[in-house]
Amino acid sequence: MNQTQHQRWSKIRSGGFFKYVTLNTISIVLGIFSVRLLIHAFSSEKVPFEEFLSAQFMNLGITALVLPFVFWGFWLYQESKYKKVSER
């Protein structure tokens, strides 16, 4: 971890674990939904919008349940790197 990464992680970790996991999860889920919505809008398949939404909510719900664990792992990894640099 170089100096800029150390400073950036220091700023992120000052916001706290919950904020980090929540904001990252919401950002990814909204990004995925936006891309899928654009693809649906311009696709040649005419799937009713209600069917599209119900399918997306199921997929995005599962994604929203899994992502916090992924970001928890990222948090632990970054913390271990941060602490190694801080101990020097």
C-alpha positions in Angstrom: 0.0 0.0 0.0 1.6 3.3 -1.1 1.1 6.6 0.6 -1.8 7.8 -1.5 -3.7 4.5 -1.0 -2.9 4.7 2.8 -4.4 8.3 3.0 -7.4 7.3 0.9 -8.2 4.3 3.1 -7.6 6.4 6.2 -10.4 8.7 5.0 -12.7 5.9 4.0 -12.2 4.0 7.3 -12.9 7.2 9.3 -16.5 7.1 7.8 -16.9 3.6 9.3 -17.6 0.1 8.3 -21.4 0.4 8.0 -21.2 3.5 5.8 -18.6 1.8 3.5 -20.6 -1.4 3.0 -24.0 0.4 2.7 -22.9 3.0 0.1 -20.9 0.5 -2.0 -23.8 -2.0 -2.0 -26.4 0.6 -2.9 -24.1 2.1 -5.6 -23.5 -1.3 -7.3 -27.2 -2.3 -7.1 -28.4 1.0 -8.6 -25.7 0.8 -11.3 -26.7 -2.8 -12.3 -30.4 -1.8 -12.3 -29.7 1.3 -14.5 -27.7 -0.7 -17.1 -30.4 -3.4 -17.2 -33.1 -0.7 -17.5 -31.3 0.9 -20.5 -30.8 -2.5 -22.1 -34.5 -3.3 -21.6 -35.5 0.1 -23.1 -33.5 -0.4 -26.3 -34.0 -4.2 -26.7 -36.1 -5.6 -29.5 -37.9 -8.0 -27.1 -41.1 -6.5 -25.9 -41.3 -7.9 -22.4 -43.9 -6.1 -20.3 -42.4 -3.7 -17.9 -44.0 -5.3 -14.9 -42.4 -8.7 -15.7 -39.1 -7.0 -16.2 -39.3 -5.3 -12.8 -40.3 -8.4 -11.0 -37.4 -10.3 -12.5 -35.0 -7.5 -11.7 -36.1 -7.1 -8.1 -35.6 -10.8 -7.5 -32.1 -10.7 -9.0 -31.2 -7.4 -7.4 -32.5 -8.6 -4.0 -30.2 -11.5 -4.1 -27.3 -9.3 -5.2 -28.1 -6.9 -2.3 -27.9 -9.8 0.1 -24.6 -11.1 -1.2 -22.7 -7.8 -1.8 -22.4 -6.8 1.9 -20.3 -9.9 2.5 -18.1 -9.2 -0.5 -17.5 -5.6 0.8 -16.9 -7.0 4.3 -14.1 -9.1 2.8 -12.7 -6.0 1.0 -12.9 -4.1 4.2 -10.9 -6.8 6.1 -8.3 -7.0 3.3 -7.8 -3.2 3.2 -7.6 -3.1 7.0 -4.9 -5.7 7.1 -2.9 -3.8 4.5 -3.5 -0.5 6.3 -2.3 -1.9 9.7 0.8 -3.4 8.1 1.8 0.0 6.8 0.8 1.8 10.0 3.1 -0.6 12.1 6.2 0.4 10.1 
